Amino acid sequence: MEPAVFLVGQGEQWRRKCRRDRADKSALVEDLQSPLPDSVRIILKLLVDTFTALEAQVAVLDAEINQRSKSDPTARRLMTIPSVGPIVSTAITALVPAAEGFPAGRDFAAWLGLTPLQKSTGGKQKLGAVSKRGERTIRRLLIIGASAVVQQASRRGAPKGSWLAQMLARKPKMLVTVALANKMARIVWALLVKGGIYRAPVAAA
């Protein structure tokens, strides 16, 4: 994996957790009135320094990823897809083999592990959970992005008549999130193979 995407997939949640942990431990270390043993204070100081160094490394990677996403024409086109930003687009351009090798968007989604498994019950085919057998990093990033879209739509409402609005009206949020990630994967494949940028479909009146 390329250095610029080494920490890709860790996300803003990981960074926020690091900041909270560092702030809590730093306050404890700097409080000389606390009954903290010196041996423990030394260890906590080492942890605080480690968190600080990690944040600095992540900042460097963020800058490199942002630069790559702006200079790469494919990454710029991918970022026209909702919830696909510099990290996701750069990871896709770095990790995806020739998109033309996938006959269709469904095959690309299956490679990512975003295609539901099929189960046969009483002669009928039923769709189960996604396989999770494909490229883990991109799958995780697409699901994180889809989750953000679903959460926002749940709070503010999706465009009336849109695919997302219809799905949220009759399906659990987690299922909608995975379905949206699958949909995003197919859109990614289409842009990689056919070129162009993403254009949002017009919702039915």
NORTA-V272279 format. One line per field, one symbol per residue. ss: DSSP state (a for helix, b for strand, c for the rest). phi: phi as a letter, one per 20 degrees, with the letter a starting at -180 (. if undefined). psi: psi as a letter, one per 40 degrees, with the letter a starting at -180 (. if undefined). A space follows every 10 residues. Layout:
ss = ???
phi = ???
psi = ???
This chain:
ss = ccaaaccccc aaaaaaaaaa aaaaaaaaaa cccccccaaa aaaaaaaaaa aaaaaaaaaa aaaaaaaaaa acaaaaaacc cccccaaaaa aaaaacccaa acccaaaaaa accccbbbbb bccbbbbbbb cccccaaaaa aaaaaaaaaa aaaaaacccc ccaaaaaaaa ccaaaaaaaa aaaaaaaaaa aaaacccccc ccccc
phi = .fgfdgefnf mfffffffff fffffffffe efeffffgff ffffffffff gfffffffff fgffffffff eegfffffff fgmedgffff fffedefgff fdgbffffff fendegfecd clndecedff fldeffffgf ffffffffff ffffednegg nfgffffffc cfgfffffff fffffffggf ffeemncfcf fffff
psi = iiddfdeied iddddddddd ddddddddde geeifhiddd dddddddddd dddddddddd dddddddddd ehddddddee hhehaddddd dddddhahde ehdidddddd defehiihih hfeihihaii dfeahddddd dddddddddd dddddehihh eiddddddde iidddddddd dddddddddd dddeaaihhh ihii.
